[in-house]
Amino acid sequence: MLHVIDLSFRHGERVLFDRASAAISDGWKVGLVGRNGAGKSTLLRLIQGMIEADGGSINMTGRTRVGSVPQDPPGGNITVLDAVLAADVERTALLAEDATCHDGLRLAEIHARLDEIGAAAAPARAASILHGLGFDNEAQARPCGEFSGGWRMRVALAGTLFSNPDLLILDEPSNHLDLEAMLWLTEHLRRFRHTLVLVSHDRDLLNDVCDHIVHIDQQKLVTYNGNYDRFERTRAERLEHDAAQQAKVAAQRKHMQAFVDRFKAKASKARQAQSRIKMIEKLGPIATVPVDERIAFNFPAPDHLPSPIETIDDVTVGYGDGPPVLRKLDLRLDMDDRIALLGQNGNGKSTFIRLLSDRLKPREGRIKHTSKLRVGYFSQDQEEGLDYEATAFNHMSSALGPTAGETKVRAQLGRFGFSRERADLKVGLLSGGEKTRLLLSLATRNAPHLLLLDEPTNHLDMDARASLVDAINDFEGAVVLVSHDTHLVKLVADQLWVVADGKVAPFEGDIDDYQAKLLRERNGGKSSKAGKREAAPPPSIPEQAPKKEQRKQSADSRAKRAPLKKTLETLEKGIARLTKQRSDIEARLAAPETYSDPGINVADLQREKVRLEREIAHAEHEWLVAQEAYEAA
C-alpha cells in the first residue's frame, strides 16, 4: 500500500534519511519509533506530501485516502458534533449539493452514494466516537470555542477517526487524553480495518495496537514484525549478533595481519603474505555496532523528614467564586510514598496537585506540614513560561539565585543530560524532550522532599521515559504523579488514588484492576461529562479501626519494612554496579582494538565476564528473597 524507496532528506546540516526504504502492506498497524530528533514527524509530513524529499520517492497504491489530526483544532461557534461530521469531506459535499441540486439524475446519484457511505448513520457513529473520547450528549451540542485547547484537540482526533481513511496517521495521539479515553482509543485502533501509521512513546499503546514496527535507525528504516516488546527483543538479539560477528572479523583480521607482518619480507612466504593482504581487503573496514547512549536522570537526594510530611484535614478547594472542585479531603503523605492519581480529565487531578504545591489555597480545612518541607512541582503548562530567547543555563542560574556558581548550575543541568553545548543553546532551539528535561531539572533544583509530577512524559522518548522511571524509583522523597502512561504508573507507583465525585480516595488494587473496572463500566453503558464529568466512586475502604489507629498500624508496618527496604536498595545498587561492570567488559570484548592490543588478555576478560554473571545471578536471587520478605511484611 505504501512504499518508501531510497528516501533522502536533509534538515539544515543534519541528514535525517539516507536512501531509506520500507514497504507497508494494506491493513498493517505500524508503530514508527526512534529517538527524539530521528525524524519520525518529518517522515509523516513527507508521506502526506507536506514537504518534498531531497531524493527517492514515496508511493501509495490507487486513490488512497490519508487522514491525520490537523494541527489547528476546530473552534468558534460550530458544535462539537458538527465539527466531527464535517471531517467527512465527501459526505459534507454531497449533502451541500443535495440541498441545491435540481437535476433529478444527479440527485439519484447523490442519494445512491450517500446510502453507499452510510451517511444516515453518520451522526450516531460520530456521537459514539465523541462519547468514547469523553464528550457526553450535552458536551457534543456545545460550541467548540467553549473548550480548552486540549479538549478541542480531542475533537480534531474524533474527526480524523470518523473520516475512516484508508491510511490513518497519528502522531502522539495520547498527549491530550486521560486514561479512560486512552482505553477507548486503544480498543478503537485495534478494531480499525485499514492501515495505521502511529508515532507514540506510549509502550502499552504500541504493544496493544501495532503488529509491525518501523525503526528509524542510523538514517535508515528497519521493519520488524510484532509489537514494541518483540521489536526490542529482536533488535537486542540483532545487535548482540552483530557485535559478536564484528569481534570474529576483528580476530580474523588480527591473525592474518600478524602473518603478513611476520612473513611479508621473506621471499618464500611472499605469495602467502600477498594472499592474506587481499583477504584482509575483502573483509573491508571494521563496522562498529551502533549503540544508542541513554541519557540518565538523577534527582538530588533530600534530607530526611519524619512522616507524615503533609497532612490534609477536612480540606475543600476550588477556583474563584466557582463551585468547589474537591471537598472534605482527609489524607496524609509520607516520605516514602509513591502515589499515582487516577481519574478522568476535569475531575480535579491537577487541582489536587496545585493544592499540594501550595499554588492553590484551601477554602476550608487546613494543610499541615513542617516548615522544612521543600516541594518540587512539574507541569507541562510551565513550558509556556520559559523564555525562548534565554538558554537553559540562564534559566537554571536565575532559579538557583545569584549565590549559585557556574559549577552548581551546570551540575544540576547535567543531572538531566545537558552538556555544556546544549545548556548554552537558546530554549527555542531545544527539542520538546529537552524542554521537558529542563523543566524537571528546575523542579528538582532544591532537592525537594515531595515531588509533584503532572504528565511528565509528554515529549519524552522511550529511553528518556526509562530514565525517568529509574530516577523516580531511586528518589528518596515522596512522589505524587499524574500520567496517562500506564507503563510508567505500573513501574513506579505503589498507591493509586482516584479523583472522582469531588473526592480523592485510595483505590484497592493495581492499575490493571482499575482498567478492568473502567471497561466494566463502559460496557455497562455508563456515561460521563466532558470537563465536569463524574466517575463511579472508588471502592470504599472498610472502617475496621479509627483513622488514628489505622495510621498507627501503617506507621508500624512502614517501620517494620524499613530495614527490608534498605536491604532491597543495597542489593539493587549492587546489581546495578555488577551489571555496569559486565557491560563495560562486553563493550571491551566488542571493541576491535581489544584484539590488537598485546597488553590485553582476552581470555581474562572472558573469565571476568563469567564471574560477574555468577555474582549477578546470586545477587538477583538474594533480591528476590528480600523482595518476598518485604511484600510479606
C-alpha positions in Angstrom: 0.0 0.0 0.0 2.8 2.4 1.0 6.3 2.2 -0.4 9.2 4.4 0.7 12.0 3.9 -1.9 15.6 5.3 -1.4 14.3 8.3 0.6 16.8 11.0 1.3 16.1 14.1 3.3 18.3 16.7 5.0 17.1 19.2 7.6 19.6 22.0 7.5 23.0 20.4 8.1 21.5 17.2 9.5 20.8 14.2 7.4 17.6 12.5 8.6 17.2 9.9 5.9 19.9 8.5 3.6 18.5 6.2 0.9 16.0 4.7 3.4 13.4 2.2 2.2 10.4 0.5 3.7 7.1 -1.2 2.5 3.9 -1.1 4.4 1.1 -3.5 3.3 -2.6 -2.9 3.4 -4.1 -3.4 6.8 -0.8 -3.2 8.8 -0.8 -1.3 12.0 2.7 0.1 12.2 4.4 1.8 15.1 7.0 4.3 13.9 9.7 4.6 16.5 13.1 6.2 17.0 14.8 8.6 19.3 13.8 12.2 19.7 15.0 14.1 16.6 15.4 10.9 14.5 12.8 12.2 12.0 9.5 10.5 12.9 7.3 13.6 12.5 9.3 14.6 9.4 8.6 11.2 7.8 4.9 11.6 8.5 5.0 15.0 6.7 6.8 13.5 3.8 4.2 10.8 3.4 1.4 13.4 3.4 3.3 15.5 0.8 3.6 18.5 3.2 7.3 18.7 2.4 9.4 17.5 -0.5 12.1 14.8 -0.2 15.7 15.5 -1.4 15.8 12.2 -3.2 13.9 8.9 -3.6 10.1 8.5 -3.7 7.1 7.7 -1.6 4.3 5.9 -3.5 0.8 4.8 -2.5 -1.4 2.4 -4.3 -4.6 3.6 -6.0 -6.7 6.5 -4.6 -5.6 6.2 -1.0 -7.4 8.5 1.4 -5.0 9.7 4.0 -6.2 11.0 7.3 -4.3 12.8 10.1 -5.1 15.1 13.0 -4.9 18.7 12.0 -2.6 20.9 14.0 -5.2 23.7 14.3 -8.2 22.2 16.1 -11.8 23.4 15.4 -13.1 26.4 17.3 -15.7 29.1 17.0 -19.4 28.5 17.1 -19.6 25.2 15.3 -20.8 22.5 17.7 -18.6 19.6 18.6 -20.8 17.1 16.8 -21.0 19.2 13.6 -17.2 19.7 13.6 -16.7 15.9 13.6 -19.3 15.3 10.9 -17.6 18.0 8.7 -14.4 15.9 8.8 -16.1 13.5 6.3 -15.5 15.8 3.3 -17.3 13.7 0.8 -20.5 13.4 2.9 -20.4 17.1 3.6 -20.0 18.0 0.0 -22.8 15.6 -1.1 -25.2 16.9 1.4 -24.5 20.5 0.4 -25.0 19.6 -3.3 -28.2 17.7 -2.4 -29.7 20.9 -0.9 -29.2 22.9 -4.0 -29.3 20.4 -6.9 -32.4 20.3 -9.2 -31.2 17.7 -11.6 -33.2 14.5 -11.0 -30.5 12.2 -12.4 -27.8 13.9 -10.3 -29.9 13.7 -7.2 -30.4 10.0 -7.7 -26.6 9.6 -8.0 -26.1 11.7 -4.8 -28.6 9.7 -2.8 -27.1 6.4 -4.0 -23.7 7.5 -2.9 -24.9 8.7 0.4 -26.5 5.4 1.0 -23.3 3.6 0.0 -21.2 5.6 2.5 -23.7 5.2 5.3 -24.5 8.9 5.6 -27.7 8.4 7.6 -25.9 6.5 10.3 -23.0 9.1 10.4 -24.4 11.2 13.3 -24.7 8.2 15.5 -21.2 7.0 14.6 -19.7 10.4 15.3 -21.5 10.6 18.6 -20.2 7.2 19.6 -16.6 8.3 18.8 -17.0 11.5 20.8 -18.5 9.7 23.7 -15.5 7.4 23.8 -13.2 10.4 23.9 -15.1 11.9 26.8 -17.9 14.0 25.4 -21.5 13.3 26.5 -24.6 14.5 24.6 -24.6 17.9 26.3 -20.9 18.5 25.5 -21.4 17.4 21.9 -24.0 20.1 21.4 -21.7 22.9 22.8 -19.6 25.2 20.5 -16.0 24.1 20.1 -14.9 27.6 21.2 -16.1 26.9 24.7 -13.5 24.2 25.2 -9.8 24.3 26.2 -7.1 23.6 23.6 -6.7 20.0 24.9 -10.4 19.2 24.5 -10.5 20.8 21.0 -7.6 18.5 20.0 -9.8 15.6 21.1 -12.5 17.0 18.7 -9.9 17.1 15.9 -8.9 13.5 16.7 -12.5 12.4 16.7 -13.0 14.0 13.3 -10.0 12.1 11.9 -11.2 8.8 13.3 -14.7 9.5 12.0 -13.4 10.1 8.4 -12.2 6.5 8.4 -9.3 7.0 5.9 -7.5 4.2 4.1 -4.3 5.3 5.7 -4.6 6.7 9.2 -1.6 8.7 10.5 -1.5 9.5 14.2 1.4 11.5 15.8 1.4 11.1 19.6 -2.4 10.9 20.0 -2.3 10.2 23.7 -0.8 13.6 24.6 -4.3 15.2 25.3 -6.1 12.1 26.6 -6.7 10.7 30.1 -6.5 7.0 30.9 -10.2 6.5 30.3 -10.0 8.0 26.8 -6.8 6.1 26.1 -8.5 2.8 26.9 -11.3 3.6 24.4 -8.7 4.8 21.7 -6.7 1.6 22.1 -9.8 -0.6 21.5 -10.9 1.6 18.6 -7.5 1.3 16.9 -7.4 -2.4 17.5 -10.7 -2.7 15.5 -9.6 -0.3 12.8 -9.8 -2.2 9.5 -7.4 -0.1 7.3 -3.7 0.8 7.5 -2.4 2.7 10.5 1.0 4.5 11.0 1.3 5.5 14.6 4.0 7.6 16.3 3.9 7.2 20.0 6.1 6.9 23.0 3.4 5.0 24.9 4.7 1.5 25.2 1.4 0.0 26.1 -0.4 1.6 23.2 2.3 0.3 20.8 2.1 -3.2 22.3 -1.7 -3.4 22.3 -2.3 -2.0 18.8 0.7 -2.5 16.5 1.6 -5.6 14.5 4.7 -4.1 12.9 7.4 -1.7 14.0 9.4 0.6 11.7 12.5 1.8 13.4 14.4 4.9 12.2 17.9 3.8 12.9 21.1 5.4 11.5 19.1 7.3 8.9 17.5 4.1 7.6 14.1 2.5 8.0 14.2 -1.0 9.5 11.0 -3.0 9.7 10.2 -5.6 12.4 7.3 -8.0 12.8 5.3 -7.8 16.0 4.6 -5.2 18.7 7.1 -3.0 20.5 8.2 -5.6 23.1 9.0 -8.0 20.3 10.9 -5.3 18.4 13.1 -4.6 21.5 13.9 -8.2 21.9 14.6 -8.8 18.2 16.8 -5.7 17.9 18.7 -6.6 21.0 19.4 -10.0 19.6 20.5 -8.5 16.3 22.9 -6.0 18.0 24.3 -8.8 20.1 24.8 -11.0 16.9 26.4 -8.0 15.0 28.8 -7.3 17.9 29.8 -11.0 18.0 30.3 -11.0 14.2 32.4 -7.9 14.3 34.5 -9.4 17.1 35.0 -12.5 15.0 36.0 -10.4 11.9 38.4 -8.4 14.1 40.0 -11.6 15.3 40.5 -12.9 11.8 42.0 -9.6 10.7 44.4 -9.6 13.6 45.5 -13.2 12.9 46.1 -12.6 9.2 47.8 -9.2 9.8 50.2 -10.9 12.2 51.1 -13.4 9.4 51.7 -10.6 6.9 53.8 -8.6 9.3 55.9 -11.6 10.1 56.5 -13.0 6.6 56.0 -10.3 4.1 59.8 -9.7 3.9 60.6 -13.4 3.3 60.7 -14.4 -0.3 59.5 -17.9 0.5 56.3 -16.6 2.1 55.7 -13.5 -0.1 53.0 -15.2 -2.1 51.1 -16.3 1.1 51.5 -12.9 2.6 50.1 -11.2 -0.5 47.2 -13.6 -0.5 46.3 -12.7 3.1 46.6 -9.0 2.3 43.9 -9.5 -0.3 41.8 -11.4 2.2 42.1 -8.5 4.7 41.0 -6.1 2.0 37.9 -8.3 1.2 36.9 -8.1 4.9 36.5 -4.4 4.5 36.7 -1.8 7.3 35.5 -2.9 10.7 32.0 -1.6 11.1 31.1 -0.5 14.6 27.8 -1.7 16.0 25.7 1.4 16.8 24.8 1.7 20.5 22.3 4.4 21.5 23.5 6.2 24.5 20.7 6.7 27.1 20.6 10.0 29.0 20.3 9.3 32.7 18.2 11.4 35.0 19.3 11.9 38.6 17.1 13.6 41.2 19.0 15.2 44.0 18.5 13.5 47.4 16.7 15.5 50.1 17.5 15.4 53.8 15.2 13.1 55.7 12.0 14.4 57.3 9.8 12.4 59.7 6.4 11.2 58.4 3.9 12.4 57.8 5.4 15.2 55.7 2.0 16.7 54.8 -1.4 16.2 56.4 -4.7 17.3 54.7 -7.6 17.8 57.2 -11.1 18.4 56.0 -10.0 20.5 53.1 -12.3 21.9 50.4 -10.8 23.7 47.4 -11.9 25.4 44.2 -11.3 28.4 41.9 -12.5 31.9 42.5 -16.2 32.1 43.3 -17.0 28.9 41.4 -18.2 25.7 42.9 -15.8 23.5 44.9 -13.7 21.1 42.8 -12.7 18.9 45.7 -14.4 18.6 49.1 -13.7 17.3 52.6 -10.3 15.8 51.8 -8.7 13.9 54.7 -5.3 12.5 53.6 -1.7 12.2 54.5 1.6 12.0 52.7 4.7 10.1 54.0 8.3 10.4 52.9 8.4 7.1 51.1 5.0 7.4 49.3 4.7 6.7 45.5 1.2 7.8 44.6 -0.4 7.9 41.1 -3.6 10.0 40.7 -6.3 8.4 38.5 -9.5 9.8 37.2 -10.9 11.5 34.1 -9.6 14.9 32.9 -11.7 17.6 34.6 -12.2 15.6 37.8 -9.6 17.6 39.7 -6.2 15.8 39.5 -4.3 18.9 38.5 -6.3 20.9 41.1 -5.1 18.4 43.8 -1.5 18.8 42.6 -1.8 22.6 42.8 -3.2 22.2 46.3 -0.3 20.1 47.4 2.2 22.5 45.9 0.6 25.5 47.8 -0.3 27.2 44.4 -4.0 26.8 45.4 -5.2 27.7 48.9 -7.9 25.7 50.7 -11.3 27.3 51.1 -12.0 25.2 54.2 -9.9 23.0 56.4 -6.1 23.1 56.6 -2.9 21.5 55.4 -0.2 20.9 57.9 3.5 20.3 57.2 6.8 21.1 58.6 8.4 24.4 57.7 11.4 22.5 56.3 9.3 20.8 53.7 10.5 21.5 50.1 8.2 20.8 47.2 9.1 20.3 43.6 6.4 20.9 41.0 6.4 19.9 37.4 3.7 20.6 34.9 3.8 20.7 31.1 2.0 24.0 31.2 5.2 25.5 32.7 6.7 25.4 29.2 4.7 28.4 28.3 6.6 30.4 31.0 10.0 29.6 29.5 11.9 32.4 27.9 12.7 31.0 24.4 15.5 33.6 23.9 17.3 32.6 27.1 19.4 29.5 27.5 18.9 26.5 29.8 21.9 27.8 31.8 20.2 31.2 32.1 17.0 29.7 33.5 18.8 27.5 36.0 21.1 30.3 37.1 18.1 32.6 37.7 16.2 29.8 39.6 19.2 29.0 41.9 19.9 32.6 42.6 22.9 34.9 42.4 24.9 32.9 45.0 25.0 29.7 42.9 28.2 29.5 40.9 28.6 28.1 37.4 29.6 24.7 38.7 26.4 24.2 40.7 24.3 25.4 37.8 25.9 23.1 35.2 25.9 20.2 37.7 22.1 20.4 38.1 21.6 20.6 34.4 24.0 17.7 33.9 21.7 15.6 36.1 19.2 15.7 33.2 21.6 15.1 30.4 22.5 18.7 29.4 26.0 19.0 28.1 27.7 22.4 28.1 26.8 22.9 24.4 23.1 22.1 24.9 22.9 24.1 28.1 24.1 27.2 26.2 21.6 26.9 23.4 18.5 29.1 23.4 15.4 27.3 24.7 13.6 28.0 21.4 16.2 25.7 19.7 15.7 22.8 22.1 13.6 19.8 21.3 10.3 19.1 23.1 12.1 16.4 25.1 14.9 18.8 26.1 12.4 21.4 27.3 10.7 18.7 29.5 14.1 17.7 30.9 14.8 21.4 31.6 11.5 21.7 33.5 12.4 18.6 35.5 15.8 20.0 36.4 14.2 23.3 37.5 11.6 21.4 39.6 14.2 19.4 41.5 16.9 22.1 41.9 16.4 22.5 45.6 16.3 18.7 46.4 12.6 18.6 47.3 11.1 16.2 49.8 7.9 16.0 47.8 7.9 15.8 44.0 4.7 16.6 42.2 4.7 15.4 38.5 1.8 16.4 36.3 2.1 14.5 32.9 5.9 14.4 32.9 6.3 12.0 30.0 4.9 14.2 27.2 7.7 14.7 24.5 10.0 12.1 26.2 11.1 9.2 24.0 11.3 5.6 25.2 14.8 5.9 26.6 14.1 9.1 28.4 10.9 7.6 29.9 13.0 4.6 31.1 15.5 7.1 32.7 12.6 8.9 34.4 11.4 5.6 35.8 14.9 4.9 37.3 15.1 8.4 38.7 11.7 8.2 40.4 12.5 4.8 41.9 15.9 6.0 43.2 14.4 9.2 44.6 14.5 9.3 48.4 11.5 11.6 48.8 7.7 11.3 48.2 6.2 11.4 44.7 2.7 12.2 43.5 2.2 11.5 39.8 -0.4 12.3 37.2 0.2 10.4 34.0 -1.8 8.6 31.2 1.3 6.4 30.7 0.2 3.2 32.3 3.6 1.6 31.9 5.1 4.4 34.0 2.4 4.0 36.6 3.0 0.2 36.8 6.7 0.7 37.4 6.8 3.5 39.9 3.5 3.7 41.9 2.7 1.6 44.9 -0.5 3.5 45.7 -3.4 4.6 43.5 -5.7 7.5 44.5 -8.8 8.0 42.4 -10.0 11.6 41.9 -13.8 11.5 41.3 -17.0 13.0 42.5 -15.2 15.8 44.3 -13.2 13.3 46.4 -9.7 11.8 46.5 -9.7 8.3 47.8 -7.3 5.3 47.7 -8.1 2.5 45.2 -7.7 -1.0 46.4 -5.9 -2.8 43.5 -3.4 -2.1 40.8 -3.6 -0.3 37.5 -4.8 -3.4 35.7 -7.7 -3.7 38.2 -8.5 -0.1 37.6 -8.5 -0.5 33.9 -10.7 -3.6 34.2 -13.2 -1.6 36.3 -13.3 1.2 33.7 -14.0 -1.4 30.9 -16.8 -2.9 33.0 -18.4 0.5 33.5 -18.0 1.3 29.8 -19.6 -2.0 28.8 -22.4 -1.2 31.2 -23.2 1.9 29.2 -22.3 4.5 31.9 -21.6 8.0 30.5 -19.6 10.9 31.7 -19.4 14.6 31.2 -16.6 16.4 29.4 -14.9 19.0 31.5 -17.0 18.3 34.6 -17.6 14.6 34.4 -18.5 12.2 37.2 -17.0 8.7 37.5 -18.2 5.9 39.7 -16.8 6.2 43.2 -13.8 4.0 44.1 -14.4 1.0 46.3 -14.7 2.2 49.9 -12.2 1.0 52.5 -13.9 -0.7 55.4 -13.8 1.2 58.6 -12.1 -1.6 60.6 -10.5 0.8 63.1 -10.5 4.5 63.8 -8.3 6.6 61.5 -5.7 7.3 64.1 -5.4 3.6 64.8 -5.1 2.9 61.1 -2.4 5.4 60.8 -0.5 3.9 63.7 -0.8 0.5 62.1 0.5 1.9 58.9 3.4 3.6 60.6 4.3 0.4 62.5 4.2 -1.5 59.2 6.5 1.0 57.5 8.9 0.8 60.4 9.0 -3.0 60.1 9.5 -2.8 56.4 12.2 0.0 56.5 15.2 -2.3 57.1 13.9 -4.7 54.4 13.6 -1.8 52.0 17.1 -0.7 52.9 18.3 -4.2 52.1 16.5 -4.2 48.8 18.0 -0.8 47.9 21.5 -2.0 48.7 21.0 -5.2 46.6 19.6 -3.2 43.7 22.6 -0.8 43.8 24.9 -3.9 43.9 23.2 -5.5 41.0 23.4 -2.2 39.0 27.2 -1.9 39.8 27.8 -5.5 38.8 25.7 -5.1 35.6 27.7 -2.0 34.7 31.0 -3.8 35.2 29.7 -6.7 32.9 28.5 -4.1 30.3 32.0 -2.5 30.4 33.7 -5.8 29.7 31.2 -6.7 27.0 31.9 -3.3 25.4 35.7 -4.1 25.5 35.1 -7.5 24.0 33.1 -6.0 21.2 35.8 -3.3 20.5 38.2 -4.3 17.7 41.1 -2.6 19.4 40.9 -5.1 22.2 42.2 -7.8 19.9 45.0 -5.8 18.5 46.4 -4.6 21.9 49.0 -7.1 23.1 48.6 -5.8 26.6 45.0 -7.1 26.9 44.4 -10.7 27.7 41.0 -11.5 26.0 40.8 -14.8 27.9 41.0 -12.9 31.2 38.2 -10.6 30.1 36.0 -13.6 29.3 36.7 -15.2 32.6 35.9 -12.0 34.4 32.6 -11.7 32.4 31.6 -15.3 33.6 32.5 -14.4 37.2 30.3 -11.3 37.1 27.4 -13.2 35.6 27.6 -15.7 38.5 27.7 -12.8 41.0 24.7 -11.1 39.3 22.7 -14.3 39.4 23.5 -14.7 43.1 22.6 -11.1 43.8 19.3 -11.3 41.9 18.4 -14.5 43.9 19.1 -12.6 47.1 17.0 -9.7 45.8 14.0 -12.0 45.1 14.2 -13.4 48.6 14.4 -10.0 50.1 11.5 -8.8 47.9 9.3 -11.6 49.1 10.1 -10.8 52.7 9.3 -7.1 52.1 6.0 -7.9 50.4 5.1 -10.3 53.2 5.7 -7.6 55.8 
